[in-house]
Amino acid sequence: MHVDPKDGTCRSCNGELAIVDADDVTMTVVCDECGDTYDVETDAFGDGCVTYYIPFMAARLEEDGD
């Protein structure tokens, strides 16, 4: 899942971020431009966890067949 650049960009190069993993506390993002990978809080993009975290976790559950 990609992060809308208006919500957040890579802290190293301002490139576009993709969320590649998440748990109860963090989301792991990777930059499409420089490849930098790091963890951010679940509400790092100021969306109250609604735009990115919840849909990412829901998609993960659907993929697992739960």
Buried (B, 14 or more C-beta within 10 A) or exposed (E): BEBEEEEBBBEEEEBBBBBEEBEEEBBBBBBEEEEBBBEBEBBBBEBEBEBBBBEBBEEEEEEEEE
